[in-house]
Amino acid sequence: MGSAGVPAPGASAPGRAPSTGVPAHPGATDPHAAPAGNAPGAVPPGHAAAHRPADAPSTGVPAHPGATEPHHAASAPGTSAPGAPPTAPSAHPAPPAPPLPAGPPAQPASAPTAPQGAPSTGVRFDRPAQPEVPAPQPPAQADDYTLQAPDPRAAADAADAAEVPAQGGGPGSAVCVACRAGRVDDDGYCENCGHAQPRERDHMEQECGPLAAVSDRGLRHHRNEDAFAVGTTTLPDGAPVSVAVVCDGVSSATRPDEASLAASRAANASLLDALPRGTHPQQAMHEAILAASEAVNALADEQPAEAREHAPQQNAPACTIVGAVVTAGLLVVGWVGDSRAYWIPVDRSAPPARLTEDDSWAAQMVAAGLMGEAEAYADHRAHAITGWLGADAYELEPHTAAFKPDRPGVVVVCTDGLWNYAESADEMAEAVPADAAARPLHAARVLVGHALDGGGHDNVTVALVPFPAVPQGAGSA
């Protein structure tokens, strides 16, 4: 973010190219550039989203109102725990029952036995012992929670179903990853031992032709709220094109994981539909961001009215987005929020560049000249975002920019879970393996590992797109 040639915040003109060997696309304009209507240093209309609440308390800038994590429901009042002592006797006890005889009446020697299947009326004293029938076990005490072994037939069925387990071992997998015997319920817990199963989105990898992406839950969060989508297609003239979209759910909003997933899928589908029809990549990127915004807004409409009445303070689902379109000679990026794209040349003697500018408090302070970059990003308000996708975003301003690099390289598209550990373009270039363009999946794994080794405080997602685009048959080793 201090690199030369980085587009200014909100800049949509493709002419802003990094001055380090990445000349701008001549004549490409953003048909939907938003006018700069805010006073220097002022936060645009709407409230800033506290994308990383731990790092960015909203003390000076209106922040996205925080939504607390759901808590486990407490036991219903008035219910007694298992094994609790009996209640006290009533002050007016019932009259005593008549005394019982000292023993059972004598049975005649030839007393007939009850017919087969007759209901039992008590203990039978006239039936001879039957050793072949095992004696019944005494009933368990009220506070004795014995873990029952699974039914062998159910375990056998589970073993058969486990031959094709679901990705990640979560709901849908037949056998628990801990006890290897119990079934996994729809909530992701073993019905036998209660062990929580890994979720499908805890760690995801995908390689699509010449590009690849990896996402990881990280070491501090209980779920992965990032999402990505990658794809390849061709332009009308048959030239190959690669597409990558990365989204980061706003943790203070409701259902951030669903928001990021819906946005990434909608944007990717929009790009793969528009590009083969001849839509200019920069225009296609703008339309893709609008499609992603509509998908996230739709999630707010899905919430039942009753739920909204009981929790009116909850924020609508929200996320950030960044995407890249790479053709044989053109590189287009688009974004809203603080997810980023970097340019890393294959020749490391050439300087790298950051291609996006954050929608954040710190970026606005730097752009307005009110703070230096080091001072702004050291402030506790630095990561409060001022732009996002969601129903409560008052004004949506998609940013797009087009570049024509004069040398091969790789585009790094990532969430702040990665760039927090490699913020500048030079730091990112040091973290990216030298063979990233030839082995993008390997390089993406290395970058995720770099963030985890640094502490893994957030979800980590990165997609690598080699430039120039190569045919779909090419892939990484």
N, C-alpha and C positions, 0 to 999 in steps of 0.2 A: 504494500500500500504506500510505500514511499517511492516506488520506482518511477523513473521518467516515462512519460508517454502513457500513463494510466488514465483512462477516461474519467472525467469528473463525475461526481455523484449525480445520478439521474441522466447522464449524457446518453443520448440515443443516436447521435450522429456517428455513422461508421467511420468518419474521417479521423476520429481520435485513435490513432494506432500507436502502439508502443514504439518509441524511437530507437529500439534496440533490434533492428533488423526485421521488424514486423510492420511494413508500410500499410497504410489504410487502403481499403477498397475505394478506388476513385469513384466519386459520383453516387455512392450508395447512401441513401438517406433513410431515416426512420420516419415513416409516414405518420406515426402517432407520437411524436415527441411532445412531451408535456412542457408548457412554458414555465419558466422559473418565476413563481409568484410569491415566494416567501422572503421575508426580510432576512438579512445575513444572520446566521446563527439560530434562526427560528425553526422550531419543529413544525413540519407541515400539519395540515388539519388532521385530526384523529389523534389517537393516543398511541404512544410507543409501546411495543410488545416487549415484555421482559423475557427475551428468548432464553437467556441463561440466568435464572433468578439468583443463583448463588454468587455469580460474578457481577451482576449488574442490578443492584437494588435501585429502585426508581425513586431517588430522592430529589432530583432536580428536573427530570423530564417526566411528563405523564407517561406511565408505563402500562403495558397491557395488563389488566387486572389479573392477579394470580388466582388460579383455581387449585384448591387443595386436593391432595390425593384421597381417594375414597378409603374409608376405614372399614374394618370388619364390624359387622353388626354385633352388638352386645346381646347377651342372653335376655330373654323377655322377663320383665319383672314379675315376681310372684311365683316363679318356677323354682322348685327345689333341685339341688344338685343330686346326682346319683350318690347313694350311700348316706344321705342326710338322716339325722335322727328323726324318729316319728314325732308327730305333733303331740302337744300336751293333752291329757284326757279332759273331757268335758266336766264342768262343775256339777252336772246332774247326770250321773251315769245311769244307764238302763238297768232295770232289775236283773238280778243274776239268773242264769239259765238253770233249769233243773239238773240235779246231779246225774252224771252218766254212770252206767253200770260198771263194776270193777273190771270186767273182761267181756269178751265176745261170748254170745250164747253157744252152748255146745252144739256141734253139728252131728247129726246121725251119721253113722259109718257109711251108709249107702246113699248119702246125699247126692243128688244128681248134679253134674257140672253144668255150667251155663252153656247154652248153645253157641256154636261158632259165630263170632261177630256180635254177640250180645254186648250192650254197653256195660262198662264196669261201674259198680256202685261203691267201690272202696277197695281196701286191701283184701286179697284173697288168702285165707288161711288153709283152705282145703285142697289147694292145687299143689301137686308135688313139684319139687325143684326141677328146673329144666336147664342143665348146665350148658346146653348148646346155645342158649340165648344169652348174650352178654348182659351183665347187670347194668342198669341205668346209672349214669354219672350224676352225682349230686348237683343241684342247680348252683350256678355261679352267684356269688354275692352281688349286691347292687353296685358295689364299687370295683368289681373285678372286670376289667376290660381286656378279656383274652383275645389276642389277635388270631383269628381263624385262618387256617391254611386254605388256599384257594382250591376250588373243586378241580380235581385232576382232569376232568373232561373239559372244563373251561380253559385250563392251562394248555391242554393239547390244542384246542381250537385257536387259542391266542398264539401259540407257537406257529401254527399253520399260517395264520394271518400275518405274522411278523416277517414272513419271507419277503414281502414287499412293503417295508415300513414307510410311513410318511416322512418327508424331509424334516429333519430336526428332532424327530422323536416326540413331538408334541401330540395334541389331540388328533386322533386318527390312527396313531401307532397302537398296535395291539398289546404290546408287552412293555411293562415299566423298565426303564433303563437302570433302575436301582436294584429291585428285587428279582427282575427277569421272570416274574410269574403273574403279577396282577395286571388287570386291564387298566387303561388310561381313560378317564372320563372326559366329557366334553370341556371341562374347565382346565384340563391339563394336569390332573393329579391322579396318582395310582389309587385304584379302589382297594388294594390290598395293604400297602405300606404307607400310603399317603404322600409319597415323594412327588414334588413338583417336577414336571418334565420340561426339558428344553423347548422353547418356542421356535417355531419355524423361522421367525425373523431375527432370532438372536444372532445368527451369522448367515449371511447370504453371499453367494458368488455367482457370477454369470459371465461367460465369454460368448461374444456374438461376432463371429468373423474376426476382423482386425482390432476390435475394441473389447474392453472388459471392465467389470465393476465389482467391488466388494463392499459389504456393509457389515458392521459389527455393533453389538449392543454396548460395548465398552465395559469398564470395570466398576462403575458406580451406579448406573441406572438399572432399574428392574425390568425394563423393556426397551426395545429398539423403536424409536419414533422417527427414524430416517427411512427413506425409500429411494429407489432408483429405477430407471427404465432405460434400456439401451436397444438399439436396432440399426439395421442397415437397409438401404433401398437404392434405387437408381433414379437419376434425373431423366427427363424426356429424351435426352440425347444418349442415354445409356451409361453416362458417367456415374461411378459409385459415389455414395454419400453415407456418412456415418452420423448417428444421432445418439446423444446421451443427455439424460435429465436426472438431476439429483434434487431431492426435497428434504427439508428438515422440519418436523413438527414443532410448533411452539408449545413448550411444556406447560405454560400457564393457561393454555386453552384446554377445552374438553376434547377428547378423542384425537389427540395430535397424531397418533400413529395412523389413524384412518385418513386424516387430512393429507399427510404426506404421500400415502399410497395412492389415494384418489387423484391427487395432483400430478404425480409422476406418470401414472398410466394415461391420464387424459392428454397431457402435453405430448407424450411420445406418440400416441395414436394420431393426434392432430398433425404432427410433423410428418409421420410416415404416410399420411393420406394426402397432404398438400404438396410435398416435394415432387412426387412422380407426376403430378398434374401441371407442373411448370411454375408453381408459385415461387417467387424469389425467396431464398433462404431467410433473409432478414424479415420479410413480411410473414413468412411461415412461422418464424419464431415468435413474433408478436402475437399472432393468432393462437399459437399454442399456449402461451401464458394466459391469455384470456380464457381459453378452454379449461385450463387447470383451475383458474379462479372460479369458474362456474361449477366445476366438480366439487370444490371444497364448500362453496356456498350451499350446494344441494344437501350436504351432510347436516347443516343446521336445520333445514326444513324437515329432515327425517326424524328429528327428536320429537316425541309425543308432546302435545300441548300440556298434558298433566305434569310431565317431567319439567317442562319449562316453568310452570307455575310454582312448583315446589322448590326449584333452584334457579330463580331469576338472575342470581349474581354470576352464574357460570358463563364463561365466554364461549363464543362460537368456535368450532374447530378452525384451526389456522396453521399455516406452514410457510416456509420460504421456498424459493425455487431458483435453480440455475440450470441452464442448458447450453449445449454446444451442437452446432451443425458443421460438419467438415466435409468439403468436396475436394476435387482434385486441385483447385486453386484458390478456394475461398474458405475462410473461417468466420463463423457467426456465433456470437454468444448472446444470451438473454438472461435476465435475472430480476428478482424482486426479493429484498431482504439481505441477509449477510452471508449467504452461501456464495462461494467464489469459483472463478476459473483462472488458471495460470497457463502461461505459454512457456514451455521448457524446450529449447532447441536441442537437437541431437548433438551438435557441435557445442560442447560446454564452454568453449572460449567465447562464444557469443552470449550476450546477456539475456537472462530470462525476463519475463514481464508478467505483471498481474493485469488481467483483462477486464475485471469488474471492480466496481466501487460499492462499498457496503451502504445499505440503507440503515444507518445506525447513528446514534448520538455522537460518537467519536468522529465519524466521517464528516458529519455536518459541522462540528466545531473546527476541524481542520480546513474544510472547504471555505468556511466563512472567515478564516484567518484569525479566529479567536484563541486558538491553542495550536501548539506544535503537535506533530504526530505522536511523539513519545509521551508528551504530557496528556494528550487526549486519551490515548489507549491505556494509560496507567490509571485513569480515573475509574471509580467504581461504577459510573454510568456508561462506560464505553460501549458495552455490548447490548444496550437497550435498543432494539430495532425500531425503525420508524416506517418500515414498509413490510407488508406481508400479504398473503392470500387468505381471505376469510370473509365471512358475512359482516363482521364488524370493522373491516377496513374501509374507512370512509372514502378514500380515493385511491384507485389502483393506477400506478404509473409503471408499466412494463419498460424496462431498459433493454435496448438491443444495440449491438455494435458489430461492425463487419471489418475484417482484416484480410490482407493478402500477404502472408509471410513469404519471404524470399528464400527460405531454407527449410529442410524437414525438421520436424519436432514432434512433440506430444502435448496435447491439451489435458490439463489436470482439472477435473470438475469435482468439487468436494464441499462438504459441510464444515462448519466451524470446529467440529470434533477433530478434524485433521489439521486445519490451518492454525488452530491455537498452538500447535506444537511446531509449526513451520510457517510463520506469519508472512515474512517478506518473500519476495520472489527468489532471492538468492538462497534463503533457507530452504524453500521448497525444492529448488534445483539440487541442493545438496542431498535432500532426502530421497529424491527420485532416482532409481537405478539408471545406470548409463544405457542399458539395453531396454528401456521402457517401451520404446516404439516397436521393437521387435517382439517383446514379451510383456504385453500389457497386463495380463492376469497376474503374472509373477510380481510385476512392479506394484500393482494395486495391493497385493497381499503384504508386500514390504512396507508400503505407506501406512496401512492399517496397523501393522506391527509397530511402526515408529510411534504412532499415537498411543498405543497401549503401553509401550515401554515408557512413554513420557508420563503416564498416570491414568490414561483412559477415562478422564472425568466426564466425558460426554459420549453419545453415540458417534460412530466414525463411519463415514461413507465417502468413497472416492470412485470415480470413473476415469479411465484413461483412453483418449482418442488420438491415435497417430495421425499426423498431417504429413503429406497429403493423404487423402482417402485412398485406400487400396481396394481391390475387388474383394467380395465377401469370402472367397475361398481362402484368403490369407488368414492366418491365426497365429497365436503365440505358442511357444513351446512350453 
